[in-house]
Each structure stands twice: as structure tokens, then as C-alpha cells.
Amino acid sequence: MVATGNYAHAQSSDVIKVGVIGCGGRGTQAAQNAVEAAPNVEIVAMGDLFQDRLDGSRETLKKVVGDKYKVTDAHAFTGFDAYKKVIASPVNYIILATPPGYRPEHFKAAIEAGKHVFMEKPVAVDAPGVRSVIESGKLAKQKGLGVVAGTQRRHQKAYLEAVKRIHDGAIGELVTAQVYWNQGALWHKTRQSGQSDMEWQNRNWYYYTWLCGDHIVEQHIHNIDVANWCFNEHPVKAIAMGGRQQRTDPAYGHIWDHFAVEFEYPNGARIQSFCRHWEGCRDNVSERIVGSKGWSNPHGRIFGENPLRYDDRNDPNPYVVEHTDNINAIRAGKPLNEARQVAESTLTAILGREAAYTGQEITWEQMLSCSTVLGPEILDLSASLPVPPVAIPGKTKLLRERMG
């Protein structure tokens, strides 16, 4: 590492040594993407809560990245403190891919230790977590550390071209938008005999708000982030509805299976946000940004006075490009820092969730000022952990009121 100004950066010949925290499917894929993203990248440390997930990821990466896999048994860790051990290993680039409820703590530890970070979205499940990520992002900037988030559309050429033109006025003043993540069911783990509440919830993490934030936060953040990006703003308030229509069995935790949100932005524009997990229904994952002179599907299309039809058939994989951009910027001594933008998009999704859960109109400042942490105070794999009741609009209170 070479010192430049008040930060250190890697020369193109320096090895990027990756530590992976969270070894499920996304963490394993992100590690592979990082190796593909640039020369002289190696995976040297890994950690996960569970031994079987760690072992499975190690076997996969040995096969797919070949001699770029350098993880010895001495640098393969399990348990709730595995993240500390990965960060303390001889690594300079951390991939954070655990359930997002853990993201703020892990991000803070990585930045305090002086590591560059790629972190999956979302980056929190509650307002204290969002505030923590913003503060850690400020520290990363002071230290000259690279921070890129898994909102890969911001590194995808088709989106970059369309959004640049939107910002340059191609569709005029932005007046409204619609964003969608409507699809069928996702994975689900069957509870095994002898599993504690804590183990079960962590293995089936998608269905518990303290771990995933509900699917509007964990998944629909991609489309919400595009809206914030196009408008160069976050909303000022939201009103929403939703519930559980198909996914009603307690085996699916307490999250909802559909949301419909209206976000209001500072210029008065109102954006409709829709997401759901229903089998047998029409899927739609997209965004539609409407201006006074036309509209855009920002995946490379603009309709109206200044049309665009971007051909992305030969474009590189954005899941690789986000690492390429991060690593190249680190090596150039001009690190990227996406912490605040992904934190604000995360809070936007949380705002929509809480407006739906409560049935109330909630402002950005109300949401940001909430002090409640959703997760348990003590992390013990053998612990009993009752599942909170399913939210009921009109009865469920805003976080700080319902959690004490």
C-alpha cells in the first residue's frame, strides 16, 4: 500500500486480499465477482455463522476461482464473532454479505480497522442502523477507504446512460414515477428438529424483520434506489398499505408478502412503489420515471422528445463491474464512497415499510429519529427468540412506540 495525502491506496500491482463475511449464495457469488473484476485479487479469509455454509462456500470457490482461492483453515471462521476474525486477518478488502440486520455493526468494524468495503444492500433494517452506516461512511471518507454497495444498477452502463440524460433534462422536469418488484415466492428453509429460535431465524433469515427488514427493504430497495438516484433526492414522507395474502403460515415468520407505497419527494412529485411475492401472478421488476417532456425506463430507454434505445447486449456483468469500479478507484487513490446514498435508499424502504405497518403517514424526519434497534441485545445461538406479531395497520405503532 502506498500513502498518498491522508490515505493509503493500492498500486495496480498490489494484491487485493479479500475477506468474505457471510458465505451464503450472495457472499459466494460476490467473492467470485471480485476475483473476476480486476487482476491481482485473491480470497484469503472467510467467515459465517454456520459451519456448513462456510464449508459449502469454500468448496464452491475452490472450484470456480482456482488459484485465486488462498483461504487456509486458520483463516476460516464461524460464529457470531467470525466477522471480527476475518477483519483481523491479512485482508484489505472486505465483502459484507450477511443478513442485513448485521450490516451496520460489521461495516463499522471494517472501517475502524482501515479496510476497504463492498457491502450488499440493504445496509440496515432500522433507523439506528442507518445512522450508524452514515457515520461509518464519514469515517471511511476521512480514512480514504473505498465503499461500494450492492446497488449494481448504479454500475450498469444502460442505467448510467439513461440516468445521465435524465439529469441533463432529456425528459424535462420529473413529475412522478412508478417502481416495481413483483415476483413469485422465494426460498424457504424448513425448521429442523432441535433448532433453537435463534438458529432457525438466522437460517430462515428472510422472514424476520430484524434480520432482513421485510422484502420491501431487502429486495425492493433496488428499484427505490433508482427513484432516489433519478430524483437526486430522498422522499420527505410516505403513506402505504400491504399485508399477508398468500404467505400466511407462521413458518414464513412475520413479514408481509405485498406492499404499495406512495412516496412524496421535495419537489411535490409522488412516486408509487409496489412489491409482492405472490405465486401465479404477473412478474414485473422495473422502474418508470416520468417527466414533463417524456418518460424513461432507465434500463437504457427514453421515450419522448429526446429518445434513447441503448443496446446493452454486449455490456459487462454489473455484479462484476461494481467491484471493478471499487478496486480501480482504490488503486487510483480516489476511492468511491457510496455509504450515504445506500443508507438513504435503505431508510426510504424502511419508511415505506413503517408507513404500511402502521397505516399512518410518516415523515422522513420521524423515521430517521427513531431510536429502536430491532435485533436482540444478546446474540446467542441457543437462545429463545419469540417472533413478534404480524403488523396490523391501525393498531401497530411506529417503531419507537411499539418497541418501548
HELIX and SHEET records of a PDB file:
HELIX    1   1 GLY A   25  ALA A   37  1                                  13    
HELIX    2   2 GLN A   51  VAL A   65  1                                  15    
HELIX    3   3 GLY A   66  LYS A   68  5                                   3    
HELIX    4   4 ASP A   73  HIS A   75  5                                   3    
HELIX    5   5 ALA A   82  ILE A   87  1                                   6    
HELIX    6   6 PRO A  100  TYR A  102  5                                   3    
HELIX    7   7 ARG A  103  GLU A  112  1                                  10    
HELIX    8   8 ALA A  127  LYS A  143  1                                  17    
HELIX    9   9 GLN A  152  HIS A  155  5                                   4    
HELIX   10  10 LYS A  157  HIS A  167  1                                  11    
HELIX   11  11 ASP A  197  ARG A  203  1                                   7    
HELIX   12  12 TRP A  205  TYR A  207  5                                   3    
HELIX   13  13 THR A  209  CYS A  212  1                                   4    
HELIX   14  14 HIS A  215  GLU A  218  1                                   4    
HELIX   15  15 ILE A  221  PHE A  231  1                                  11    
HELIX   16  16 PRO A  250  TYR A  252  5                                   3    
HELIX   17  17 PRO A  318  ARG A  331  1                                  14    
HELIX   18  18 ALA A  339  THR A  358  1                                  20    
HELIX   19  19 TRP A  364  LEU A  368  1                                   5    
HELIX   20  20 LEU A  399  ARG A  402  1                                   4    
SHEET    1   A 2 VAL A   2  THR A   4  0                                        
SHEET    2   A 2 TYR A   7  HIS A   9 -1                                        
SHEET    1   B 6 ALA A  76  THR A  78  0                                        
SHEET    2   B 6 VAL A  41  ASP A  48  1                                        
SHEET    3   B 6 ILE A  16  ILE A  21  1                                        
SHEET    4   B 6 TYR A  93  LEU A  96  1                                        
SHEET    5   B 6 HIS A 116  MET A 119  1                                        
SHEET    6   B 6 VAL A 147  ALA A 149  1                                        
SHEET    1   C 9 LEU A 308  ARG A 309  0                                        
SHEET    2   C 9 ARG A 301  GLY A 304 -1                                        
SHEET    3   C 9 GLY A 294  ASN A 297 -1                                        
SHEET    4   C 9 ASN A 284  GLY A 291 -1                                        
SHEET    5   C 9 LEU A 174  GLN A 183 -1                                        
SHEET    6   C 9 ARG A 270  HIS A 277  1                                        
SHEET    7   C 9 HIS A 258  GLU A 264 -1                                        
SHEET    8   C 9 LYS A 237  GLY A 243 -1                                        
SHEET    9   C 9 ILE A 362  THR A 363 -1                                        
END                                                                             
